[in-house]
Amino acid sequence: MKLYAVSDGPPSLAVRMALEALNIPYEHISVDYGKAEHLTEEYGKMNPQKEIPVLDDDGFFLSESNAILQYLCEKYAPANELYPKDPKERALVNHRLCFNLAFLYPQISAYVMAPIFFDYERTEMGLKKLSMALDAFETYMQRTGTKYVAGNGLTIADFPLVTSIMCLEAIAFKLDANYPTVQKWYTGFKQAHANLWAIAAKGMEEIREFEKNPPDLSGMVHPIHPIRKVGTK
């Protein structure tokens, strides 16, 4: 099994955490984002979306980190509580995965990641959208009153949400005052699962360093994002 991934991308980190939690051996193939390896024709054969990560399971190529998380559990650990069988419990896990994919991480990506890697600025509107997403997350956590995002047991839904919130920590965005339940869950995860958190922590340190010293992507021709001129931020 091979995982084509970057070292600091939240979706890549979430899949790596699941592979570690499930004790599945794999080869990590590092994708050089700065050299736009994911935008090449060769990479597009594995994933026409040209996004990261991609799982290669003996010639079966799968993209979209949520789909990868679900596939790993269903094929390699069907009885594992990381992806519970009970319909309502599984529905809640699936909801949290979708919530992160469609509602929370897009705002974190736009507010945190895009201004680091591309020629964007952090704006009041971006902060407002992020705050709305975090408000919803805080509400979900308050309503369930559980230790983890989809119940009192760890599930695959925790991994992408941890790696999303990790991006906020990387830029010293504070959760304590307005999102105390989210902060409690996040801190609790790090304390209870140090081996899994270590995977995300390395990515966070890279993002933290890039926040101080943005990477030079001047050699990249991106189909969507504007490239920052060298020496500006």
Kinemage of the C-alpha trace (Angstrom):
@kinemage 1
@onewidth
@group {chain A} dominant
@subgroup {mainchain}
@vectorlist {calphas} color= white
{ca met a 1} P 0.000 0.000 0.000
{ca lys a 2} L 1.215 3.480 -0.886
{ca leu a 3} L -0.008 6.867 0.237
{ca tyr a 4} L 0.844 9.850 -1.937
{ca ala a 5} L 0.750 12.701 0.535
{ca val a 6} L 2.313 15.931 1.736
{ca ser a 7} L 3.865 16.386 5.159
{ca asp a 8} L 1.714 19.311 6.304
{ca gly a 9} L -1.667 19.013 4.571
{ca pro a 10} L -4.567 18.269 6.946
{ca pro a 11} L -6.204 15.656 4.652
{ca ser a 12} L -2.888 13.831 4.266
{ca leu a 13} L -2.261 13.948 8.002
{ca ala a 14} L -5.744 12.633 8.791
{ca val a 15} L -5.196 9.571 6.599
{ca arg a 16} L -1.769 8.961 8.100
{ca met a 17} L -3.314 9.089 11.585
{ca ala a 18} L -5.884 6.483 10.569
{ca leu a 19} L -3.219 4.199 9.113
{ca glu a 20} L -1.306 4.471 12.387
{ca ala a 21} L -4.403 3.862 14.509
{ca leu a 22} L -5.308 0.802 12.437
{ca asn a 23} L -1.707 -0.444 12.395
{ca ile a 24} L -1.708 -0.770 8.610
{ca pro a 25} L 1.758 -0.821 7.033
{ca tyr a 26} L 2.203 1.500 4.068
{ca glu a 27} L 4.765 3.437 2.084
{ca his a 28} L 4.545 7.216 2.303
{ca ile a 29} L 5.310 8.717 -1.112
{ca ser a 30} L 6.027 12.401 -0.542
{ca val a 31} L 4.388 14.701 -3.078
{ca asp a 32} L 6.399 17.880 -3.652
{ca tyr a 33} L 3.735 20.566 -3.534
{ca gly a 34} L 6.206 23.363 -4.254
{ca lys a 35} L 7.198 21.683 -7.499
{ca ala a 36} L 3.518 21.128 -8.342
{ca glu a 37} L 3.968 17.373 -8.664
{ca his a 38} L 0.245 16.965 -7.994
{ca leu a 39} L -0.572 19.018 -11.097
{ca thr a 40} L 1.350 16.791 -13.483
{ca glu a 41} L -0.215 14.562 -16.120
{ca glu a 42} L 1.291 11.506 -14.427
{ca tyr a 43} L -0.301 12.356 -11.079
{ca gly a 44} L -3.581 13.020 -12.875
{ca lys a 45} L -3.651 9.373 -13.940
{ca met a 46} L -4.054 8.450 -10.266
{ca asn a 47} L -6.382 11.321 -9.427
{ca pro a 48} L -8.003 13.397 -12.187
{ca gln a 49} L -8.836 16.024 -9.530
{ca lys a 50} L -5.069 16.469 -9.029
{ca glu a 51} L -5.531 16.819 -5.292
{ca ile a 52} L -3.693 15.287 -2.354
{ca pro a 53} L -3.701 12.623 -0.899
{ca val a 54} L -4.123 9.528 -3.062
{ca leu a 55} L -4.130 5.957 -1.789
{ca asp a 56} L -2.728 3.184 -3.981
{ca asp a 57} L -3.873 -0.171 -2.621
{ca asp a 58} L -2.302 -2.669 -5.011
{ca gly a 59} L -3.371 -0.703 -8.067
{ca phe a 60} L -6.677 0.502 -6.642
{ca phe a 61} L -6.391 4.289 -6.584
{ca leu a 62} L -8.594 6.261 -4.225
{ca ser a 63} L -8.652 9.982 -3.581
{ca glu a 64} L -10.729 12.148 -1.206
{ca ser a 65} L -9.453 11.680 2.333
{ca asn a 66} L -12.890 10.897 3.787
{ca ala a 67} L -13.387 8.092 1.287
{ca ile a 68} L -9.915 6.780 2.106
{ca leu a 69} L -10.674 6.794 5.846
{ca gln a 70} L -13.914 4.875 5.292
{ca tyr a 71} L -12.292 2.426 2.885
{ca leu a 72} L -9.437 1.611 5.252
{ca cys a 73} L -11.848 0.756 8.035
{ca glu a 74} L -14.276 -1.209 5.896
{ca lys a 75} L -11.588 -3.310 4.202
{ca tyr a 76} L -8.957 -3.739 6.884
{ca ala a 77} L -10.803 -3.323 10.190
{ca pro a 78} L -14.558 -3.858 9.667
{ca ala a 79} L -15.158 -4.537 13.359
{ca asn a 80} L -13.122 -1.601 14.619
{ca glu a 81} L -15.020 1.045 16.568
{ca leu a 82} L -13.180 3.765 14.684
{ca tyr a 83} L -16.037 3.357 12.192
{ca pro a 84} L -18.958 1.920 14.157
{ca lys a 85} L -21.501 -0.406 12.561
{ca asp a 86} L -24.576 0.938 14.351
{ca pro a 87} L -26.503 3.016 11.773
{ca lys a 88} L -26.993 6.052 13.991
{ca glu a 89} L -23.456 6.004 15.338
{ca arg a 90} L -22.044 5.646 11.829
{ca ala a 91} L -24.338 8.386 10.557
{ca leu a 92} L -22.925 10.743 13.162
{ca val a 93} L -19.377 9.862 12.117
{ca asn a 94} L -20.290 10.458 8.477
{ca his a 95} L -21.918 13.747 9.384
{ca arg a 96} L -18.815 15.014 11.167
{ca leu a 97} L -16.683 13.993 8.202
{ca cys a 98} L -18.996 15.896 5.851
{ca phe a 99} L -19.189 18.846 8.236
{ca asn a 100} L -15.441 19.217 8.188
{ca leu a 101} L -15.148 18.708 4.440
{ca ala a 102} L -17.924 21.065 3.393
{ca phe a 103} L -18.299 23.576 6.216
{ca leu a 104} L -15.334 23.897 8.568
{ca tyr a 105} L -12.143 23.116 6.679
{ca pro a 106} L -12.976 25.303 3.648
{ca gln a 107} L -13.067 28.314 5.976
{ca ile a 108} L -9.877 27.267 7.754
{ca ser a 109} L -8.184 26.670 4.433
{ca ala a 110} L -9.244 30.062 3.112
{ca tyr a 111} L -8.312 31.961 6.277
{ca val a 112} L -5.160 30.100 7.331
{ca met a 113} L -3.640 28.145 4.481
{ca ala a 114} L -4.368 30.166 1.344
{ca pro a 115} L -2.674 33.365 2.614
{ca ile a 116} L 0.396 31.335 3.597
{ca phe a 117} L 0.881 29.588 0.278
{ca phe a 118} L -0.671 31.989 -2.218
{ca asp a 119} L -1.257 35.682 -2.832
{ca tyr a 120} L -4.264 36.153 -0.561
{ca glu a 121} L -4.886 38.312 2.501
{ca arg a 122} L -6.716 37.448 5.698
{ca thr a 123} L -9.886 39.510 5.776
{ca glu a 124} L -12.672 40.371 8.190
{ca met a 125} L -15.100 38.470 5.974
{ca gly a 126} L -12.848 35.431 6.085
{ca leu a 127} L -12.734 35.660 9.865
{ca lys a 128} L -16.512 35.990 10.013
{ca lys a 129} L -16.995 32.845 7.914
{ca leu a 130} L -14.485 30.976 10.048
{ca ser a 131} L -16.240 32.109 13.223
{ca met a 132} L -19.591 30.890 11.910
{ca ala a 133} L -18.105 27.464 11.194
{ca leu a 134} L -16.467 27.284 14.620
{ca asp a 135} L -19.722 28.369 16.259
{ca ala a 136} L -21.443 25.396 14.643
{ca phe a 137} L -18.681 23.047 15.767
{ca glu a 138} L -18.916 24.366 19.314
{ca thr a 139} L -22.684 23.849 19.274
{ca tyr a 140} L -22.367 20.253 18.102
{ca met a 141} L -19.853 19.490 20.831
{ca gln a 142} L -21.976 21.133 23.507
{ca arg a 143} L -25.119 19.287 22.428
{ca thr a 144} L -23.549 15.828 22.443
{ca gly a 145} L -21.455 16.417 25.554
{ca thr a 146} L -19.157 13.600 24.455
{ca lys a 147} L -15.423 13.129 24.736
{ca tyr a 148} L -14.962 12.864 20.987
{ca val a 149} L -16.670 14.479 18.021
{ca ala a 150} L -19.004 11.560 17.257
{ca gly a 151} L -19.418 9.913 20.644
{ca asn a 152} L -17.425 8.866 23.675
{ca gly a 153} L -15.091 6.710 21.621
{ca leu a 154} L -12.458 7.752 19.121
{ca thr a 155} L -13.586 7.521 15.486
{ca ile a 156} L -12.179 8.428 12.096
{ca ala a 157} L -14.201 11.648 12.314
{ca asp a 158} L -11.783 12.978 14.911
{ca phe a 159} L -8.771 12.806 12.616
{ca pro a 160} L -9.736 15.395 9.973
{ca leu a 161} L -11.231 17.693 12.581
{ca val a 162} L -8.068 17.551 14.678
{ca thr a 163} L -5.932 18.341 11.645
{ca ser a 164} L -8.228 21.224 10.740
{ca ile a 165} L -8.050 22.790 14.193
{ca met a 166} L -4.307 22.176 14.174
{ca cys a 167} L -4.038 24.805 11.419
{ca leu a 168} L -5.527 27.396 13.773
{ca glu a 169} L -3.032 26.520 16.489
{ca ala a 170} L -0.246 26.955 13.937
{ca ile a 171} L -1.115 30.642 13.546
{ca ala a 172} L -1.817 31.136 17.284
{ca phe a 173} L -5.576 31.474 16.794
{ca lys a 174} L -7.151 31.157 20.249
{ca leu a 175} L -10.160 28.904 20.878
{ca asp a 176} L -10.443 29.122 24.670
{ca ala a 177} L -12.769 32.091 25.077
{ca asn a 178} L -15.342 31.493 22.353
{ca tyr a 179} L -15.019 27.767 21.708
{ca pro a 180} L -14.165 26.147 25.049
{ca thr a 181} L -15.788 22.788 24.273
{ca val a 182} L -13.870 22.490 21.020
{ca gln a 183} L -10.687 23.415 22.888
{ca lys a 184} L -11.380 20.783 25.555
{ca trp a 185} L -11.882 18.067 22.928
{ca tyr a 186} L -8.769 19.129 21.000
{ca thr a 187} L -6.578 19.193 24.108
{ca gly a 188} L -8.026 15.899 25.290
{ca phe a 189} L -7.235 14.224 21.976
{ca lys a 190} L -3.624 15.337 22.108
{ca gln a 191} L -3.236 14.040 25.646
{ca ala a 192} L -5.011 10.709 25.070
{ca his a 193} L -3.447 9.869 21.708
{ca ala a 194} L 0.091 11.179 21.786
{ca asn a 195} L 1.253 8.798 19.044
{ca leu a 196} L -1.434 10.024 16.647
{ca trp a 197} L -0.986 13.653 17.625
{ca ala a 198} L 2.742 13.370 16.881
{ca ile a 199} L 1.855 12.920 13.200
{ca ala a 200} L -0.205 16.114 13.148
{ca ala a 201} L 2.261 18.009 15.318
{ca lys a 202} L 5.024 17.707 12.732
{ca gly a 203} L 2.709 19.149 10.100
{ca met a 204} L 1.691 21.948 12.437
{ca glu a 205} L 5.300 22.942 12.988
{ca glu a 206} L 5.805 23.184 9.244
{ca ile a 207} L 2.736 25.393 8.862
{ca arg a 208} L 3.893 27.526 11.792
{ca glu a 209} L 7.254 28.035 10.108
{ca phe a 210} L 5.601 28.832 6.770
{ca glu a 211} L 3.444 31.410 8.551
{ca lys a 212} L 6.651 33.195 9.517
{ca asn a 213} L 8.472 32.533 6.247
{ca pro a 214} L 6.084 31.784 3.369
{ca pro a 215} L 7.344 29.203 0.884
{ca asp a 216} L 8.563 30.302 -2.520
{ca leu a 217} L 6.049 28.928 -5.033
{ca ser a 218} L 7.089 31.313 -7.803
{ca gly a 219} L 7.932 28.362 -10.019
{ca met a 220} L 4.392 26.985 -9.817
{ca val a 221} L 1.750 27.669 -12.444
{ca his a 222} L -1.491 27.075 -10.571
{ca pro a 223} L -4.763 26.892 -12.515
{ca ile a 224} L -6.679 28.791 -9.828
{ca his a 225} L -4.607 30.400 -7.101
{ca pro a 226} L -2.529 33.559 -7.649
{ca ile a 227} L 1.160 33.062 -6.921
{ca arg a 228} L 2.810 35.484 -4.518
{ca lys a 229} L 5.821 37.382 -5.810
{ca val a 230} L 9.029 36.445 -4.038
{ca gly a 231} L 9.801 38.705 -1.089
{ca thr a 232} L 6.216 39.815 -0.442
{ca lys a 233} L 3.569 38.672 1.964
